[in-house]
Amino acid sequence: MNDAPATDDLVLSLAEPHWQKSAMIIARALERLAEAAPGAAPEGGAETVARSLRHLVETNRLEARGDLSNWRSSEVRLPPAE
């Protein structure tokens, strides 16, 4: 999977206004990708989704708490509406 904007859109579609574990978002994204293309593993797999997650945090489209390199202990959410 080389389409970073599509991965970003997928991650954003799974994000909620409440905090969720990064690992959960990554796992759910991989499930969605597998449903869309059975038998075809996305190029880069979980690392690709994790890069998208970090990119979305860096561009303020998601908020994070904790170390995003530690998927089990970090959390992300949609920014609160202003």
C-alpha positions as CSV (number, residue, x, y, z in Angstrom):
1,M,0.0,0.0,0.0
2,N,1.7,3.2,-1.2
3,D,-1.2,5.6,-0.8
4,A,-0.4,7.6,2.3
5,P,-3.4,9.9,2.0
6,A,-5.7,6.9,1.8
7,T,-4.0,5.5,4.9
8,D,-4.4,8.8,6.7
9,D,-8.1,8.9,5.8
10,L,-8.5,5.4,7.1
11,V,-6.8,6.2,10.4
12,L,-8.9,9.4,10.8
13,S,-12.1,7.4,10.1
14,L,-11.3,5.1,13.0
15,A,-10.3,7.9,15.5
16,E,-12.8,9.1,18.1
17,P,-13.0,12.2,20.3
18,H,-12.1,10.1,23.3
19,W,-8.7,8.6,23.9
20,Q,-8.0,5.2,22.3
21,K,-4.8,3.1,22.4
22,S,-2.7,3.5,19.3
23,A,-2.4,-0.3,19.1
24,M,-6.2,-0.5,18.8
25,I,-6.3,2.0,15.9
26,I,-3.5,0.2,14.1
27,A,-5.1,-3.2,14.5
28,R,-8.5,-1.9,13.4
29,A,-6.9,-0.2,10.3
30,L,-5.2,-3.5,9.4
31,E,-8.5,-5.3,9.7
32,R,-10.2,-2.8,7.4
33,L,-7.4,-3.1,4.9
34,A,-7.7,-6.9,5.0
35,E,-11.5,-6.8,4.5
36,A,-11.0,-4.5,1.5
37,A,-8.4,-6.7,-0.1
38,P,-8.6,-10.3,1.2
39,G,-5.3,-12.1,1.1
40,A,-3.3,-9.0,0.2
41,A,-1.2,-7.7,3.1
42,P,-0.7,-3.9,3.0
43,E,2.9,-3.0,2.1
44,G,4.7,-2.1,5.3
45,G,1.8,-3.4,7.4
46,A,1.4,-2.0,10.9
47,E,4.5,0.2,10.5
48,T,2.8,2.0,7.6
49,V,-0.3,2.6,9.7
50,A,1.9,3.8,12.6
51,R,3.7,6.2,10.3
52,S,0.4,7.6,9.3
53,L,-0.7,8.0,12.9
54,R,2.5,9.9,13.7
55,H,2.0,12.1,10.6
56,L,-1.5,12.9,11.7
57,V,-0.3,13.9,15.1
58,E,2.5,16.0,13.7
59,T,0.1,17.9,11.5
60,N,-2.4,18.4,14.4
61,R,-5.1,16.3,12.8
62,L,-4.9,14.0,15.9
63,E,-3.8,14.5,19.4
64,A,-1.5,12.0,21.2
65,R,-0.4,11.3,24.7
66,G,2.5,9.0,25.5
67,D,5.3,7.7,23.3
68,L,3.8,6.9,19.9
69,S,6.6,4.4,19.3
70,N,5.1,2.3,22.1
71,W,1.7,1.4,20.6
72,R,0.4,-0.3,23.7
73,S,0.9,2.6,26.0
74,S,0.2,5.6,23.8
75,E,-3.2,7.0,23.0
76,V,-4.7,9.2,20.3
77,R,-7.9,11.1,19.7
78,L,-9.5,13.6,17.4
79,P,-8.8,17.1,18.6
80,P,-11.7,18.7,20.5
81,A,-13.9,21.0,18.4
82,E,-13.1,24.6,18.9
